[in-house]
Amino acid sequence: MLDRYNFRVIPPAGNFLPFFSVFKKYLKCSENKLNQEIKTHFPKHNVFTLNSGKAALLLVLKSIKEIDSRSFILISAYTCPDIAICAILAGFKIRLLDTHIKSSSISVPTDDDLRDCVAVISSNLYGEIDDSNVEKICKDNNLFHIDDACQSAHSFKNGSLVGRSENSIGIFSFGRGKAYSAVGGGMLTIPKNEYFISLAKIVEKNYHELAKPSFEDSHKYLIKLAVLNILKYPYFYGIVTKIRFFKLGETIINFNIEDKKASKAELALISFALSTENIYNSFSRKALIVSKEIKQKFFAGNSAKKLGLSPSYPKILIEYHELKELLHEENKNRHFPNAKLLSETILTIPNHDLINEHDRIEIYKLLTE
């Protein structure tokens, strides 16, 4: 028996940011000071703080649409559905790319892939990838390269932290289950170099037109963060997983994206998170590739879920019924065998401070039995 309390469940992702540290920064600092603190971590980038990673991605894609007439965005066939949703809402068509085998890194686009393409979005889901070749192709073909660091803020790519290349736009998220795990907040970074000057100006204009959050937004955020800091513990988390309202572990397709500037509470959290990278510098979950049969076996029962193992995204993008029709026309003759295999064989294992030695032993037993 895993535990004498049947409802104990380990969260799949951890590194939850502490409420009292964030609250202290919220009380101590003005919004202007918090913004300045955040920007010091990105001296070579323009920084825009928003209420979510989705809002950050939508902002930059809408801005790209204003200055460039090209129609297509290239994204991985296996990634977070929110990326496809943001591209669609911004008015782009999507061309899907297969992944490298046993990796979330996208395959190198061909000349045909690049036809009428304006940007490539790279998604680093769970760890270190190398897509320097994709970044170079973007530079050589006058494309924007967008580095999606929402799931991987602590990982390295091409020798530096994701989202911080001088040749790429960075997208960060501070939602539940992310590398910096909280209840919301997002960030967009745009390099301060000649190629991005026009885009940065349009983004700044559009950013200032976004709704400004109220004090009530900050108060709600802080309450949610305080509650999360309680519910993160396995015994409480186990109770929450049994309440369908929270939809924990589900991939939710939602085309209604609320885009606002970050509230003061979100700014306090982002500033605190960035200032503690040396503390929260390990990935809160690790990816593992197993056979399709073993993965199905793991998640047929409850043991894997109780131990914090997660099946990750269950499908490639074109298989979600909410996206299938929207993606079909441009991708009907394209095939994604590696992405499909990845969706069937990848799982994640918790790697955070909420698991104890007994949990690690049980995870090891489950994986090796």
FENDADA-V679784 format. One record per helix or strand. SS is the DSSP state (2 for helix, 1 for strand). FROM is the first residue (numbers start at 1). TO is the last residue. If there is no record, write none. Layout:
BEGIN
ss:SS from:FROM to:TO
ss:SS from:FROM to:TO
END
This chain:
BEGIN
ss:1 from:16 to:16
ss:2 from:19 to:28
ss:2 from:31 to:39
ss:1 from:45 to:50
ss:2 from:53 to:67
ss:1 from:72 to:76
ss:2 from:81 to:89
ss:1 from:93 to:97
ss:1 from:99 to:99
ss:1 from:106 to:106
ss:1 from:117 to:123
ss:1 from:129 to:129
ss:2 from:132 to:140
ss:1 from:144 to:148
ss:1 from:156 to:157
ss:1 from:160 to:161
ss:1 from:169 to:173
ss:1 from:181 to:181
ss:1 from:186 to:191
ss:2 from:194 to:208
ss:1 from:211 to:211
ss:2 from:215 to:231
ss:2 from:234 to:241
ss:2 from:244 to:246
ss:1 from:260 to:261
ss:2 from:264 to:275
ss:1 from:285 to:289
ss:2 from:292 to:298
ss:2 from:303 to:306
ss:1 from:310 to:310
ss:2 from:317 to:319
ss:2 from:321 to:331
ss:2 from:337 to:345
ss:1 from:346 to:350
ss:2 from:357 to:368
END
